[in-house]
């Protein structure tokens, strides 16, 4: 009997290691893991569940379409449009300070070869397109290891963006603002993605128009969103949430970023996503804004 119990125990240890490795790579295994870990605790009450997916996705998955796990961020890939639906990050001070030898200049744009070729964007799609290769998870957010920085250059994390006045202007300002929040508060969760906003053509009639670039027909979003969750430093303090929507167009420098604050429900409506699944909105400060953001008033 003792030999049987010992055998089961050591098999459980091996299975635990395999499961911990699997949940790093497969988001669907991540969903099942709490129940399996609970069973494993019969043998080892101190079993460790925490892994980087659980840390990054603390506030839930906005959607579950072709979820892809990288070393320091998680995204959902849109095979039809050849860009991400959303990209989630958890920023901490250590992400931003950087380690010796970690350089953006050492990273190169490249396709993620794990995406089937039928649905994969290529570097040629962006060449001479008139659009920048815009990061969703910013490279400057991932300086803790060179591999973290390198992975932000996968084309799964890239989408076409207007350069002057957007990628190098307002969008860059928003990324800098997020890093400033991280330095101030220490723990910030960010979800970024594209939007395709329809225009009203009449009573109960709408049309959606956007460009496609390259032979793989990479979609050019009309807008981009960023949902920011700042965790309180106070014991039992509520997190604070801000949501922004910016048009993929030149934005005048004199416009304040806060002009583009947006009710998160508008983003959910246009993106088909659900943020903070299972969490009451009242648990967040700043989760609803009574008025339309300027982007929905002036950039239709």
N, C-alpha and C positions, 0 to 999 in steps of 0.2 A: 504493500500500500504506500509506504514511504517513497519507494522508487517511482511509483505512478505519479504521486503528487509533485515530486521533484521534476519529473519529465514535463508535466503540464506547466509548471512554473517557468522552466527555461524556454519552452515553446512560446509561452506568453510573452516573455522578454523579447524574443526574436520577432514575434508578430507585432509587438508594440513599436519596435524600431522600423519595421516595414511600413506600418501605418503612418508613423510620423513622417517618413519620407514621401509616402503617397500623397498626403494632404498638402505637401509643399508644391506638388505638381498638378493635382487634380482637384478643382473646386467642388466637384460633386462628392468626392470622398470627404472633403472638408465638412460638407453638410451632414454626413452620416457619422463623422468621427466622435461627436459628443456622446452618442449612445454607445459606441463601441468602447471608448475610453472608460465610460461608467462601468461597463462589464469587467474591463481589465483591472479596475481598482479593487476588485475582490482579492487579487493577488498582491497588488502594490498600491496602497492608498496615496502614495506620494507621486504617482505617475504624472509626468509633465505634459500638459496639453498645448501650452503656448507655442505658437510658431508664427512666422511672419505674415501668413495669410490672415490668421485670426487678428493679429495686431492691425494690419492695414484695413481690413474690412470690419472693424469694430461696429460701425453703424449700419451694416447690412449691404447687400448687393443691390444696386439699382435695377439690374436686369441680369439674366443668365444666358444670354446668347453668345456662344463661342467664347467663354471666359478663358483668358490666358494669364498665367502666373509668371511674373518675372522676379528677379531677386529683390527688388525694392519697390515694386508697384504691381498693380493688377489691372487688367483691362478686359473689356468685352469688345470683340472684333465684329464689324459689320461686313460680311462677305460681299454683299451686293454693292456697297459703296466704296469698298477697299480702304476704309478708315475705321477708327474705333467708334463704338457707341458711347463709351465712357472710359475714363482712366482714373483710378483711385490711388492716392498716396497718403502716407502718414509721415508728416515732417516733424523732426526733432532737431534740437540744436546740433547734434552730431552729424546730421545729414548735410548741414550747410557749412560747417567750419572746414570740412575737407581734410584729407590726409595727405601727407607728403607724397608727391609723385602722381596724384590723381589730377589729370588734366583733360579738359574738354577737347583740346587740340589732338589728343591721342585717339579720340572716338571718330568713327566714320559712319555716315548714313548707309544703311544696307537693308535689304528685304529680310524678313523673318522667314527662313526656309521651312519652318514647321507649318506655315500656312500653305494649303494646297495651291499649286501654281495657277489654277483656274481663277482663284480669288485673291491673288497676291498682287500688290502694287509693286512697281519697279522704279528705279532711279530715273529711267528714261521717261516715265510718265510726267515727271516734274520738270525735265529739261526743256528750256525755252517755252515754258507754259505761262510765264508771267506771274507765277505765284511762288511764294517762299515755301520751303519745307518746314512747317510750323510744328513745334513740339506741343504735345498735350501735357504730359508730365515733363516739366522743364528740366533740362540737364543740370542747371544750377541748384536744383533741389536734391541732387543725388551725388554728392561728392565724398561720401564715406568710403567708397571703394571704386576702383576703376571700372569694374564690371557693372556696377550700378549706373555709372555715367554712360558707359558704352551701350547699355540696353535701351537707354532713352532715345538712341538714334535708330532703332529698328523702325521700319516704315509703318509698322502696326501702331506706333505711338506718334505718327506724323500725319498731318492733314494740310491741305492747301490753304495758305493764308496770304492776304494782301500784305506786301512788305512795308513800304513807306506809309506811315500813319496808322498802321495796325500792329503787325508783328514786331516792328522795331519801335513802335510808339505805345499806344494805349495797352495793348496786350502785354508788352514787356513791363509796363508800369504795374499792371495787375499782378504779374508774377513777382515783381520786387516787393509789392505790398504784402503778398503772402509770406515771403521770407522774413519781412520785418515783423509780422505777427508771430512767426515761429520764434524769432529771437526774443521777442517780448514775453511770450506766454509759454514757450517750451514744447507744446504739443498741439499740432494743427492737422486736421484731416481735410483733404482736398479732393473733389471729384470734378473732372473737366471733360468736356465733350462738345460735339458739333450740334447745331440745330439747323433745321430746314423749315423756314417760316413761310407759310402761305400768305398770299395777298388777297384781300377781298375784291371780287369783281362785280358784285351786285348783291341783291338780297339773297342770302343763304347760298351764295356761290363764291368759291375760292379757287385760286390757281397757285400752283407751286412751280417755280422756275429756278433752275440752278445749272451751273456749268459742269461739264465733265472734261477731264484732261487725260491725255495719253491714250495709248492703244488699249490699256486696261480700264479706261473710263473711270478714273478716280473722281469721286464726287467732290465738288467745292461747296462747303457749307455756306449758307447765307449768314449765319450767326454762330457764335461760340458761347458756351456757358461755363461758369466756374462756381461750384458750391463749396463754401469754406466753413468748417466747423472748428471753433477755437475752444479748447478745454480750459475750464476755470482752474486757477491755482488754489482756490479756496476749498477746504474740506466740504464735500457734498455739494459743491457749487455746480450750477447748471452750465452746460456748454452754450456757446453763443454761435449762431449761424448767420452767415451772409451769403446771398446768391447774386451773381452778376451775369448779365447777358450783354455781349458786345457784338455789333454788326461786323461782318467780315468786309470792311470797307475803310477807306481813310477816315480817321476820326480827328476832328480839330483839337489841337493841343490845349486850347482854353477850356475844353469840357472836362469837368471833374469826374474822376472814376465813380464817385458815388452817384452820379447822374444815371448810372447803369445798374444800380441796385434793382433787384427784381423779386417779385413774389415767386417762391420756389414752385408753386402750383402751376405757374405759367410755363416754367421749364419742363415740368412733368408732362404737361399737356402736349407740348410740341415735340418732346423727345420720346414720349412713350415709356418713361422710366418712373420708378417709385423710390424716393429717397427715405431713409430712416425707417425702413420696413420694421414693423413691430414696436416702434417707439412712438409714444404720444408726442405730438407736436408741442404740447404745453411743457414738455421736458426741455425744450430749447428756447432760448431767448432769440428774438429777432427772426422767427421763422416765417412770419407773414408781413407783407407790406400792403397798406390799404390802397395805394395808387399804382397805376401802371408805371413801369420803368420808362425812362426817356427813350430807350431803344425801341419800345413798342409804340411810342408816340411819333418819333421823328425819323426813324430809319426803316420804314416799311417799303 
